[in-house]
Structure formats: C-alpha cells, structure tokens
Amino acid sequence: MALERKDLLGLRDVSAREIEEILDAAKTLRGILEQNTKKTPHLQGTSIVTLFYENSTRTRMSFELASKYMSAASANISSAVSSVAKGETLIDTGRTLDRMGTDLIVIRHPMSGAPHLLAKHVRASVINAGDGMNEHPTQALLDMFTMREHKGGLRGLTVAIVGDVAHSRVARSNIWGLRTMGAEVRVCGPSTLIPDEMEKLGVHVTASVEEAVEGVDVVMGLRLQLERQQAGLLPSLYEYANFFAIDERVLRLAKKDALIMHPGPLNRGVEITSAAADEERSVINEQVTGGVAVRMALLYLLTRRKYERAAD
C-alpha cells in the first residue's frame, strides 16, 4: 500500500482513487489514537522534518504527533531561529535536509507555490501544510475524512462553505477534493471575499448565507483571515457577523443531521456563534482527531513508496 506520487502538494491533480486510499488508511490508523500506548513501528527508520515559515498550532502538532506515534525520527525547524533568518534560501535549506538523510519534509510557507519549488529540488517527499492563499490539502483531507465517517461516503453530499473564501487555502483544497469525490459545493461570503473565478471551479456562488445552507449535508465555516486582507474589504466585524455568521437560525435551514465544521482556530461570535460551534451536530473537535489520523496515513503512504521501489 503506497501512493504512486512522490509528494502531496495539493488536491487539484489528486484522483478519487488516491483520495480513497488515503482516507481508508486513515481509518485503519486512527485506531492507534484510541490505544493506551500510542506507539507503532510503521515509520521506524524514517526521518521526517517539519519546516514551518508560518505560525501554526493544530497542523504542526498533528504532524509531529503523527510522526512520533509511528516511531519516526522527527525534528522541527522554525524559520525564525534557523539559517533561514540569516538569509538561506528555501532550495538551500531543502538540499541541506536532503544531505542529512531526511525522507520527508512537511512545509508551511506564506508564499503560494513554495512547496512545489522545494519538491523539484529535493529527493525527499514533500507535503504541503499550507502555502499562501493556494492550498492546504491535508486540512481538506481530514475534513473529507470526518464527513465520510459520519455520512458513509462523499458522493452526492451537498457542502456549504461560508466565509472568507478569497483568502482561504482550506476552501480551495476542499473544493478540489469534494468535487473530485462527487460532492456538490456551495460557497458563500461577501462579494469582496469571493474570487471572481470561483464559479469556474464548478461551485454554486451566493452572497446569501440562507441560500447557501438550505438543505445541505454539511455547513463549514471559514476563519476570517484579517492578517491576509487588504483594508476596506469589510465595513466592520459586527456587520460581517450580522450577515454571515453561522448561528442557530441559519442552521435550521440545513438538514436536521447536517454536520457543523470549521478548520479552526475559531473566532467565536464572528464567523460562528458559540451555540453553533458547541451544538450536538458539531464535529469540530472530531476534525482535530481526524487530522492526526490523516497525517499518519500520508506519512506512511508516501514513505512506503520509497521502500517499495527500493525492494523492486
């Protein structure tokens, strides 16, 4: 069991078969998280480095825990305290890690395309843990994993993605992945936060949160990314929350068993109310657990490729 590809840089070109393989492996490996002793030899002898040029809590920790749970030799590098701060280029950093025998590099970078550049210059496999406003494939995979666990499959589901779509790499990866798996996607937000080309991706675009959520199987809120926005895109947080927040009134329009999701971190009272985030249909905490399982699956599947080819 291994992926044919060397790297996971995005979901735009990942097939439905590959996505199913990743989700199936995650389902199997999730059992490790329920054991008293969370240790398995799956990645023994493998070296994994997390290389983060942006701050992160959930993504970084889940990759690091996934590595440790599977017995990999793991290390993390923060750009603020590494040679990057002295002016070392991304390519040179990657080549240095290659020379140290690194098997897999997990990278988060503020520039779109940085993981793709790195992957071209290293022998190690590369996983994109978020690049600029481009993609965040592992977040979308854990979102789809959570949906599939509750709904039994992804084909035929209707998913509403509400919020700051323009600046959301999570939204882009989810759109690519969900469309590949046969789901219908609706996106909703202020016109200033919806890219002009969004309808070309095969999704339904609306500025009405009520229209977006009516009759859907999944409601996914997105964090309002003020750190990436230019001034003037929103009149105020109060007005945004008044028109686009996911609350109990809006959720009554979705199916009774609709899932409530959010990639985190939550801005309670802005994109989602506390009552909505904490209600019984919310699977936000389950997404976190699923994230570790999905990342365990990816680390295993990508490194297996190397060993299986060596055996041949």
FIDRENLO-93972 format. One record per residue (C-alpha): residue number from 1; x, y, z. Coordinates in Angstrom, 1 decimal. Each point is the difference from the previous one (the first is absolute). Example, Ala and Ser with C-alpha at 12.3 -4.5 7.8 and 13.67 -1.06 7.14 Angstrom:
BEGIN
+------+--------+--------+--------+
! resi !     xx !     yy !     zz !
+------+--------+--------+--------+
!    1 !   12.3 !   -4.5 !    7.8 !
!    2 !    1.4 !    3.4 !   -0.7 !
+------+--------+--------+--------+
END
This chain:
BEGIN
+------+--------+--------+--------+
! resi !     xx !     yy !     zz !
+------+--------+--------+--------+
!    1 !    0.0 !    0.0 !    0.0 !
!    2 !    1.7 !    3.2 !   -1.2 !
!    3 !   -0.8 !    3.1 !   -2.0 !
!    4 !    1.5 !    0.2 !   -3.5 !
!    5 !    0.9 !    3.7 !    0.4 !
!    6 !    3.2 !    1.2 !    1.7 !
!    7 !   -1.7 !    3.1 !    1.6 !
!    8 !   -3.4 !    1.2 !    1.1 !
!    9 !    0.0 !    3.7 !   -1.0 !
!   10 !   -3.7 !    0.6 !   -0.6 !
!   11 !   -3.3 !   -1.8 !   -0.8 !
!   12 !   -0.6 !    1.5 !   -3.4 !
!   13 !    1.7 !   -2.9 !   -1.8 !
!   14 !   -0.7 !   -2.8 !    2.5 !
!   15 !   -2.3 !   -2.7 !   -1.2 !
!   16 !   -3.1 !   -1.4 !    1.7 !
!   17 !    1.8 !   -3.3 !    0.4 !
!   18 !    3.0 !    1.6 !    1.8 !
!   19 !   -2.3 !    2.0 !    2.3 !
!   20 !   -1.9 !   -3.2 !    0.9 !
!   21 !    3.3 !   -1.8 !    0.6 !
!   22 !    1.1 !    2.8 !    2.4 !
!   23 !   -3.3 !    0.0 !    1.9 !
!   24 !   -0.1 !   -3.8 !    0.2 !
!   25 !    3.5 !    0.0 !    1.5 !
!   26 !   -1.0 !    2.8 !    2.5 !
!   27 !   -3.0 !   -2.1 !    1.1 !
!   28 !    2.3 !   -2.9 !    0.8 !
!   29 !    2.7 !    2.1 !    1.7 !
!   30 !   -2.5 !    2.0 !    2.1 !
!   31 !   -0.2 !   -3.1 !    2.3 !
!   32 !    3.5 !    0.8 !    1.3 !
!   33 !   -1.4 !    3.2 !    1.5 !
!   34 !   -2.4 !   -2.0 !    2.1 !
!   35 !    2.7 !   -2.2 !    1.5 !
!   36 !    1.5 !    0.5 !    3.4 !
!   37 !    3.4 !   -0.2 !   -1.5 !
!   38 !    0.1 !    2.1 !   -3.1 !
!   39 !    3.0 !   -1.5 !   -1.7 !
!   40 !    0.4 !   -2.1 !   -3.2 !
!   41 !    3.1 !   -0.9 !   -2.0 !
!   42 !   -1.5 !    1.1 !   -3.4 !
!   43 !    2.6 !    2.7 !   -0.6 !
!   44 !    2.9 !   -1.4 !    2.0 !
!   45 !    3.2 !    1.0 !   -1.8 !
!   46 !   -1.7 !    2.9 !   -1.8 !
!   47 !    1.1 !    3.7 !    0.5 !
!   48 !   -2.6 !    2.8 !   -0.2 !
!   49 !    0.5 !    3.7 !    0.3 !
!   50 !   -2.7 !    2.7 !    0.4 !
!   51 !    1.2 !    3.2 !   -1.5 !
!   52 !   -2.4 !    2.9 !    0.9 !
!   53 !    0.4 !    3.5 !   -1.2 !
!   54 !   -3.3 !    1.0 !    1.5 !
!   55 !   -1.4 !   -0.5 !    3.5 !
!   56 !   -2.2 !   -3.0 !    0.5 !
!   57 !   -1.4 !   -2.0 !    2.9 !
!   58 !   -2.4 !   -2.7 !   -1.3 !
!   59 !    1.7 !   -0.9 !   -3.2 !
!   60 !    3.6 !    0.0 !    1.4 !
!   61 !   -0.9 !   -1.9 !    3.1 !
!   62 !   -2.1 !   -2.6 !   -1.9 !
!   63 !    2.9 !   -0.7 !   -2.4 !
!   64 !    2.5 !   -0.2 !    2.9 !
!   65 !   -2.2 !   -2.3 !    2.0 !
!   66 !   -0.8 !   -2.2 !   -3.1 !
!   67 !    3.8 !   -0.4 !   -0.5 !
!   68 !    0.6 !   -0.9 !    3.7 !
!   69 !   -2.9 !   -2.4 !    0.2 !
!   70 !    1.4 !   -1.9 !   -2.9 !
!   71 !    3.6 !   -0.1 !    1.3 !
!   72 !    1.6 !    2.3 !   -2.6 !
!   73 !    3.1 !    2.0 !    0.8 !
!   74 !   -1.6 !    3.5 !   -0.1 !
!   75 !    1.3 !    3.6 !    0.3 !
!   76 !   -1.5 !    3.4 !   -0.5 !
!   77 !    1.5 !    3.2 !   -1.4 !
!   78 !   -1.4 !    3.5 !    0.6 !
!   79 !    1.1 !    2.6 !   -2.5 !
!   80 !    0.4 !    2.6 !    2.7 !
!   81 !    2.8 !   -2.0 !    1.8 !
!   82 !    1.6 !   -1.8 !   -3.0 !
!   83 !    2.5 !    1.0 !   -2.7 !
!   84 !   -3.0 !    1.3 !   -1.9 !
!   85 !    0.1 !    3.0 !    2.3 !
!   86 !    3.6 !    0.5 !   -1.2 !
!   87 !   -1.0 !    0.1 !   -3.7 !
!   88 !    0.1 !   -3.7 !   -1.0 !
!   89 !   -2.2 !   -0.7 !   -3.0 !
!   90 !   -2.8 !   -2.6 !    0.1 !
!   91 !    1.8 !   -2.1 !   -2.6 !
!   92 !    3.3 !    0.0 !    2.0 !
!   93 !   -1.9 !   -0.9 !    3.2 !
!   94 !   -1.6 !   -2.9 !   -1.9 !
!   95 !    3.3 !   -1.2 !   -1.4 !
!   96 !    1.5 !    0.1 !    3.5 !
!   97 !   -2.8 !   -2.1 !    1.4 !
!   98 !    0.4 !   -2.5 !   -2.9 !
!   99 !    3.7 !   -0.4 !    0.9 !
!  100 !   -1.0 !   -0.8 !    3.5 !
!  101 !   -2.0 !   -3.0 !   -1.2 !
!  102 !   -3.5 !    1.5 !    0.4 !
!  103 !   -2.7 !   -2.2 !   -1.5 !
!  104 !   -2.9 !    2.4 !    0.2 !
!  105 !   -0.3 !    3.8 !    0.4 !
!  106 !   -3.3 !    1.6 !    1.2 !
!  107 !    0.0 !    3.7 !   -1.0 !
!  108 !   -2.2 !    3.0 !    0.8 !
!  109 !    0.8 !    3.2 !   -1.8 !
!  110 !   -1.6 !    3.4 !   -0.6 !
!  111 !    0.8 !    0.0 !   -3.7 !
!  112 !   -2.3 !   -2.0 !   -2.4 !
!  113 !    2.0 !   -2.6 !   -1.8 !
!  114 !    2.9 !   -0.3 !    2.5 !
!  115 !   -0.6 !   -3.8 !    0.6 !
!  116 !    0.0 !   -0.6 !   -3.8 !
!  117 !    3.3 !    1.8 !   -0.3 !
!  118 !    1.6 !   -2.0 !    2.9 !
!  119 !   -1.3 !   -3.3 !   -1.4 !
!  120 !    1.8 !    0.6 !   -3.3 !
!  121 !    3.4 !    0.3 !    1.7 !
!  122 !    0.0 !   -2.7 !    2.7 !
!  123 !   -0.1 !   -3.8 !    0.0 !
!  124 !   -2.1 !    0.0 !    3.1 !
!  125 !   -3.8 !   -0.2 !   -0.3 !
!  126 !   -1.7 !    3.3 !    0.7 !
!  127 !   -3.4 !    0.6 !    1.6 !
!  128 !   -1.7 !    3.4 !   -0.4 !
!  129 !   -1.2 !    1.1 !    3.4 !
!  130 !   -1.4 !    3.3 !   -1.4 !
!  131 !    1.5 !    2.4 !   -2.5 !
!  132 !   -1.2 !    3.6 !   -0.1 !
!  133 !   -3.5 !    0.2 !   -1.3 !
!  134 !    0.4 !   -3.0 !   -2.3 !
!  135 !   -0.7 !   -3.4 !    1.7 !
!  136 !   -0.1 !   -1.9 !    3.3 !
!  137 !   -0.5 !   -3.5 !   -1.3 !
!  138 !    0.3 !   -1.9 !    3.4 !
!  139 !   -2.7 !    2.2 !    1.6 !
!  140 !   -2.3 !   -0.8 !   -2.9 !
!  141 !    0.8 !   -3.7 !    0.3 !
!  142 !   -0.8 !    0.0 !    3.7 !
!  143 !   -3.2 !    1.9 !   -0.7 !
!  144 !   -1.0 !   -2.6 !   -2.6 !
!  145 !    1.0 !   -2.8 !    2.4 !
!  146 !   -2.3 !    1.4 !    2.7 !
!  147 !   -2.9 !    0.4 !   -2.5 !
!  148 !    0.4 !   -3.6 !   -1.2 !
!  149 !    0.1 !   -1.4 !    3.5 !
!  150 !   -3.4 !    1.6 !    0.8 !
!  151 !   -1.7 !   -0.2 !   -3.4 !
!  152 !    1.4 !   -3.3 !   -1.3 !
!  153 !    1.4 !    1.6 !   -3.2 !
!  154 !    0.5 !    3.3 !   -1.8 !
!  155 !   -1.7 !   -0.5 !   -3.4 !
!  156 !   -3.3 !    1.8 !    0.0 !
!  157 !    0.6 !    2.1 !    3.0 !
!  158 !   -0.7 !    3.8 !   -0.1 !
!  159 !    2.5 !    2.1 !    1.9 !
!  160 !   -0.3 !    3.7 !    0.8 !
!  161 !    3.3 !    1.9 !    0.6 !
!  162 !   -0.7 !    3.4 !    1.6 !
!  163 !    2.4 !    2.8 !    0.7 !
!  164 !    3.3 !    1.5 !   -1.3 !
!  165 !    0.3 !   -2.2 !   -3.1 !
!  166 !    2.4 !    2.4 !   -1.8 !
!  167 !    2.8 !   -0.4 !    2.6 !
!  168 !   -0.8 !   -3.7 !    0.9 !
!  169 !    2.4 !   -2.7 !   -1.2 !
!  170 !   -2.3 !   -2.4 !    1.9 !
!  171 !   -2.9 !    1.0 !   -2.2 !
!  172 !    1.9 !   -0.6 !   -3.2 !
!  173 !    1.3 !   -3.5 !    1.0 !
!  174 !   -3.5 !   -1.0 !    1.2 !
!  175 !   -1.5 !    1.1 !   -3.2 !
!  176 !    2.5 !   -2.0 !   -2.1 !
!  177 !   -0.3 !   -3.0 !    2.2 !
!  178 !   -3.8 !    0.0 !    0.5 !
!  179 !   -0.7 !    0.5 !   -3.7 !
!  180 !    2.3 !   -2.8 !   -0.9 !
!  181 !   -1.9 !   -2.3 !    2.4 !
!  182 !   -3.4 !    0.9 !   -1.4 !
!  183 !   -1.3 !    2.5 !    2.5 !
!  184 !   -1.8 !    3.2 !   -0.8 !
!  185 !    1.6 !    3.2 !    1.5 !
!  186 !   -1.6 !    3.3 !    0.7 !
!  187 !    2.1 !    3.0 !    1.1 !
!  188 !   -1.2 !    3.1 !    1.7 !
!  189 !    1.4 !    3.2 !    1.3 !
!  190 !    0.2 !    3.8 !   -0.6 !
!  191 !    0.7 !    0.8 !   -3.7 !
!  192 !    3.3 !    1.5 !    1.1 !
!  193 !    1.0 !   -3.4 !    1.4 !
!  194 !   -1.0 !   -2.2 !   -2.9 !
!  195 !    2.5 !   -0.3 !   -2.9 !
!  196 !   -1.4 !    1.0 !   -3.4 !
!  197 !    0.9 !   -3.4 !   -1.6 !
!  198 !   -1.6 !   -2.1 !    2.7 !
!  199 !   -3.0 !   -1.2 !   -2.1 !
!  200 !    2.5 !   -1.4 !   -2.6 !
!  201 !    0.9 !   -2.6 !    2.7 !
!  202 !   -3.4 !   -1.5 !   -0.4 !
!  203 !   -1.5 !    1.3 !    3.3 !
!  204 !   -3.1 !    2.0 !    0.7 !
!  205 !    0.8 !    3.5 !    1.2 !
!  206 !   -2.4 !    2.1 !    2.0 !
!  207 !    0.1 !    3.0 !    2.4 !
!  208 !   -2.9 !   -1.3 !    2.0 !
!  209 !    0.9 !   -2.3 !    2.8 !
!  210 !   -3.6 !   -1.2 !    0.2 !
!  211 !    0.1 !   -1.1 !   -3.7 !
!  212 !    3.4 !   -1.7 !    0.5 !
!  213 !   -1.1 !   -2.0 !    3.1 !
!  214 !   -3.5 !   -1.0 !   -1.0 !
!  215 !   -0.3 !   -3.8 !   -0.2 !
!  216 !    3.8 !   -0.8 !    0.2 !
!  217 !    1.7 !   -3.0 !    1.7 !
!  218 !    3.0 !    2.0 !    1.3 !
!  219 !    0.5 !    3.6 !    1.1 !
!  220 !    3.6 !    1.1 !    0.1 !
!  221 !    1.0 !    3.4 !    1.4 !
!  222 !    3.3 !    1.6 !   -0.9 !
!  223 !    2.2 !    2.2 !    2.2 !
!  224 !   -0.1 !    3.7 !   -0.9 !
!  225 !    3.7 !    0.5 !   -0.9 !
!  226 !    0.5 !    3.6 !    0.9 !
!  227 !    3.8 !   -0.4 !   -0.2 !
!  228 !   -0.2 !   -0.7 !   -3.7 !
!  229 !   -2.6 !    2.5 !   -1.0 !
!  230 !    0.4 !    3.5 !   -1.4 !
!  231 !   -1.7 !    2.8 !    1.7 !
!  232 !   -3.6 !    0.8 !   -1.1 !
!  233 !   -1.2 !   -3.5 !   -0.8 !
!  234 !   -2.4 !    0.1 !    3.0 !
!  235 !   -1.9 !    2.9 !    1.5 !
!  236 !    0.3 !   -1.6 !    3.5 !
!  237 !    0.2 !   -3.3 !    1.8 !
!  238 !   -3.4 !    0.7 !    1.5 !
!  239 !   -1.6 !    0.3 !   -3.5 !
!  240 !    1.8 !   -3.1 !   -1.2 !
!  241 !   -1.3 !   -2.0 !    2.9 !
!  242 !   -3.5 !    1.4 !   -0.4 !
!  243 !   -0.3 !   -1.2 !   -3.6 !
!  244 !    2.3 !   -3.0 !   -0.3 !
!  245 !    0.5 !   -1.6 !    3.4 !
!  246 !   -1.1 !   -3.6 !    0.3 !
!  247 !   -2.5 !    0.0 !    2.8 !
!  248 !   -3.0 !   -2.1 !    1.2 !
!  249 !   -2.4 !    1.9 !   -2.3 !
!  250 !    2.1 !   -0.7 !   -3.1 !
!  251 !    0.5 !   -3.7 !    1.0 !
!  252 !   -3.7 !   -0.6 !    0.2 !
!  253 !    0.0 !    0.3 !   -3.8 !
!  254 !    2.5 !   -2.9 !   -0.4 !
!  255 !   -1.0 !   -3.7 !    0.3 !
!  256 !   -0.7 !   -1.1 !    3.5 !
!  257 !    3.0 !   -2.2 !    0.0 !
!  258 !    2.3 !    2.5 !   -1.7 !
!  259 !    3.6 !    0.1 !    1.3 !
!  260 !    1.4 !    3.2 !    1.3 !
!  261 !    3.7 !    0.5 !   -0.8 !
!  262 !    2.8 !    2.5 !    0.3 !
!  263 !    3.8 !   -0.3 !   -0.7 !
!  264 !    0.9 !    2.1 !    3.0 !
!  265 !    1.0 !    2.0 !    1.8 !
!  266 !   -3.5 !    1.3 !    0.7 !
!  267 !   -0.9 !    3.6 !    0.2 !
!  268 !   -3.0 !   -0.5 !    2.2 !
!  269 !   -2.7 !    2.6 !   -0.6 !
!  270 !    1.5 !    1.0 !   -3.4 !
!  271 !   -0.3 !   -2.8 !   -2.5 !
!  272 !   -1.8 !   -2.4 !    2.3 !
!  273 !   -1.9 !    0.4 !    3.3 !
!  274 !    1.0 !   -2.0 !    3.1 !
!  275 !   -3.4 !   -1.7 !    0.0 !
!  276 !    0.5 !   -1.2 !   -3.5 !
!  277 !    3.6 !   -1.1 !    0.5 !
!  278 !   -0.9 !   -2.0 !    3.1 !
!  279 !   -3.3 !   -1.5 !   -1.0 !
!  280 !   -0.5 !   -3.8 !   -0.4 !
!  281 !    0.4 !    0.0 !   -3.8 !
!  282 !    3.4 !    1.6 !    0.3 !
!  283 !    3.0 !   -2.2 !   -1.0 !
!  284 !    2.6 !    2.7 !    0.4 !
!  285 !    1.9 !   -1.9 !    2.8 !
!  286 !   -0.2 !   -3.2 !   -2.1 !
!  287 !    1.7 !    1.8 !   -2.8 !
!  288 !    3.0 !    0.5 !    2.2 !
!  289 !    0.2 !   -3.8 !    0.8 !
!  290 !   -0.5 !   -0.8 !   -3.7 !
!  291 !    2.8 !    2.4 !   -0.9 !
!  292 !    2.5 !   -2.2 !    1.9 !
!  293 !   -1.3 !   -3.2 !   -1.6 !
!  294 !    0.1 !    1.5 !   -3.6 !
!  295 !    3.6 !    1.3 !    0.5 !
!  296 !    1.1 !   -3.3 !    1.4 !
!  297 !   -1.5 !   -1.6 !   -3.2 !
!  298 !    1.9 !    2.4 !   -2.3 !
!  299 !    3.3 !   -0.4 !    1.8 !
!  300 !   -0.3 !   -3.7 !   -0.3 !
!  301 !   -1.3 !   -0.1 !   -3.6 !
!  302 !    2.7 !    2.4 !   -1.4 !
!  303 !    2.9 !   -1.7 !    1.8 !
!  304 !   -1.2 !   -3.5 !   -1.0 !
!  305 !    0.4 !    1.1 !   -3.7 !
!  306 !    3.7 !    0.4 !    0.6 !
!  307 !    0.5 !   -3.3 !    1.7 !
!  308 !   -2.1 !   -2.0 !   -2.5 !
!  309 !    1.9 !    1.4 !   -2.9 !
!  310 !    3.3 !   -0.8 !    1.7 !
!  311 !   -1.3 !   -3.6 !    0.5 !
!  312 !   -0.7 !   -0.3 !   -3.7 !
+------+--------+--------+--------+
END
